[in-house]
């Protein structure tokens, strides 16, 4: 069993636990009755220059437990003054995350927040709405076409945005058929967790070609490059690859001054 398969299998077990605590009917009603108006994740990214999604995570399968350097409140204060949106890992078993982190961050930030998790059930989408997420991550690699579309439509029905994550030409094609507003390329291979920024470069070209092929309606989606950024040269390379937003985790989590890094990388992007 590969890492991704293991994560999904563990997620199914966790889902069963969540549903015992709060039933599917109850979480659905809570989401539908929520009066909180989502902050547009799309608008935060769809602007001139570089947009940055700053991530909060406690661990990952490839890195193990992360030395966060600074406390959560200090980190979010720095994010509030430098990045455009926040990503919060809520996967428990492999990333040491949880919905409580997202709720805590929601209380101290007015930035749009994406729930980053391995979503395989409508329950998680209703739960994302209830805990204060403005956007959800849908990973094409773990969803069939029917579920991907169903989950995508449900998120927007609840007033949230969707970041559709792809890692191959086939997944990009599948995602684009939904006419998405936000597409992300994960530079980390979800099967072995190796990183290669060239995934962004390759799939950017394919995205543009396929949009022409299918007669894509509307403007080009916000194109997010996820994972692997650590240097100024990475920023310049991803700009040439037509990424207009970056999701950055490890580099920020291991820094005592993520604000300085974020503002510095925006300058590199905008001047390069």
N, C-alpha and C positions, 0 to 999 in steps of 0.2 A: 504494500500500500504506500503510495506517495504521500508527501507532506500535505498537499491540498486535500486529498481523499481523507486523510486522518483528521484534519481540521473540520471538514464537513461532517464526518461521522460523530465527532465529539460535539459539534454544534447541535446535531439532532438530539443527543442526550440532554444537553443543556436546555433545549427548547421544551422538552417534556417536563423538566423541573420548573421552568418559568410558568408553564400552563397550569401546573398544579397550584402555584401560588396565586396567580391571577388568571382566570379562565379566558379563553378566546373571546367569548361573548362580552365579558366585562371589559377587556382591553380594547375591543373594537368600539364599544359604546363610549369609553373614555376618550378615544381618539376623535370620534365623530362629534362628541359634545365639547371638545376643547375649543375655547374661545381665543387661544393665543394665535396671533397672526404671524406666520413664518416670515423670517427675514430672507430676502431673495439671495440665494447662493449664486445664482446665475448673474444677477446684476453686479455682485461683488467682483466677479471674475471678468465680465464682458466689458472691459474698459481699455483705454489706451495704455500702452506700456505693460510691464510685467505685473501679474497678480500672483500672490503667494498664499498657499494654504499651509499654515503652520500646524504640525501634528503634535498630539499628546499621546504617548504610549509608554507603557511600563516595561515591555519586553517584546521579543519577536523570536520566531524559530531559528532565524539565522544569527541573531546577535546575543541571544540569551537575555538575562536581566540587564536593563539599561541603567547606567549611572546618570540619573537625571540632573545632577549638579545643583539645581535650584528647586525650590518648592513650587508646588502647583500654582499657588496664588501669584507668586513672583513671575512665573513663566507666562501665565495668562495676562498679567499686567503688561509684560513686554510685548506679547502678541497683539494686545489691544492697540498698541502704539506703533505697530510696524507691519503686520500682515493684513490680509484682506478677508480671510476666513480661517476657521479652525477645524481640524480633523481630530476626532476622538475615537480611539480604538475601544470597542465594547466587547470584544471577544475574550472570554475568560481563560481558556485552557492553554493557549499558545502565545497570547499577547498580554496576559495578566490584566486585561481590561475589565470593564463592567459598566452598566448603565449609570451607576452612582457617580462615576467620574464625569460623565456627560452632564448630569443634572447639576453637579457642583460647578462645572465650568459655565453652564448656562446662566447660573445665578450671578456670575461676576463678569460676563462679557456680553456686549451687544453685537458682536460679530456673528455672521451666519455660521452655523455648525453643521458639519456632516457626520452622521453616524457611520463609522467605518467598521464594517463587520461582514460576515459571510452570510448574506441574507438568502434563505431558502424557503421561507414561509411568510405568508401574509401577516402573521402574528407579529413578526419583527418590525414590519412597517407601521402597523398601528402603535406598537410600543415606541418606535422612534418618534412619532408625533407626540405621544404622551410625555416623554422625557425631555422634550424641547428641541429636538433636532429640526433643522431646516432643510436638510438634504439627506439622501441615503446613497450608499454605494451599491451598485448591482454589478456583479462579476460575471461576465459572459461565460467564462470557463466552467462555472458550476450550475448554469441554468440552461434549460432548453428554450427554444423560441417562444413557446406558449407561456411559460412561467415568466420569462423576461418581460414580455409585453404586458402580462397581467400585473406584475409587480410595478412596472413603470407607470402604467395608467393609474394604479391605486395611489401611488405616492403623489402624483399630481392632483388627483381628486382630493387628497387631504391637504393640498396646498404646499407640498414640499417639492424641491427639485430632485433630480437624479443625476448622479455621475455614473455613466456607463463605462465600465472598465474592460479593456480588451488587451490581448497579448499576441494576436495573430491576424493575418489578413482575413481569414474566415470569420473570426470574431468581430473584426471591424465591419465587415459586410453585414453581418447579422445585426449589429448595433445600429448602423446607419439606416437600416430599413425602418426603424422606429422614428426616424426624423428627430433625433435627440438634440437637445440644446447644449449638452455638455458631454464630451467624450474624453476618457482618460486612457493613456497607455501606461501600463505598469512595466517599468524597466527591469523589474525583478521577476524572474521566471518562477511562477508559483509551484512548479513541480520540484525544482531543486534549489530555488531561492538564490541563484546566481544573478548578477546585475550586469546589464549592458545597455548603455544609453542609446545605442544604435537602433534599439527597438522603436524609440520615438521617431527617429529620422526615417526609418523604413516605413512605418505605418502612417506617417504624415503624408508621404507621397501616395501611398495606396488610398488613403482617405480622399484626397483631392481627385484622384483618378476615378474612384468609384462614385463620388458625388456627381461627377459629370455623366457617368454611365447610367445612373438610375434617375437622372433629372431631379436632383435633390431640391426640395422646396425651401426657400428662405436662405439666410446667410450661413456661412460656415460655422459649425458648432464651436464653442469654446473648446480649445484643445489643451488638455492638461497632461503634463509629463509627471509621472509619479515614481519616486524612489531614485536613489543613486547620486543625488547632487551633493558635492562636497567641495568643489573648487570654482574659482572664477571662470576657468576654461569650460567647465561643465555648463555654466550659465550661457556662455557665448555659443557653445555647440547647440544647446537646446533652442536658443533663439533662431539660429540658422535652420533648425528643424521645424520651425513654425509653431513651436509651443508658446502659447501666450499666458499660460498659468503653470505653476509648479507646485506639487505637493511635496513638502520637505519634512522628513521625520528625524532620522538619526543625527544629521548635522546640527539640528536645533536642539534635540534632546541632550546631546553631549556637550553643548555649549553653555557657558555661564552667562553669555550675553547674546541670546538669539535675536534680540531687537537689532543689535548692531550688524549681525550677519544678514538679516533680512533687508534692512535698509541699504546695506552695502551691495548686496546682490541685485537689488532693484536698479541701483546706479549703474552697475556693470551692464545689465541688460539694456537699459534705456540709452546708454552711451555707446554700446558696442555694435 
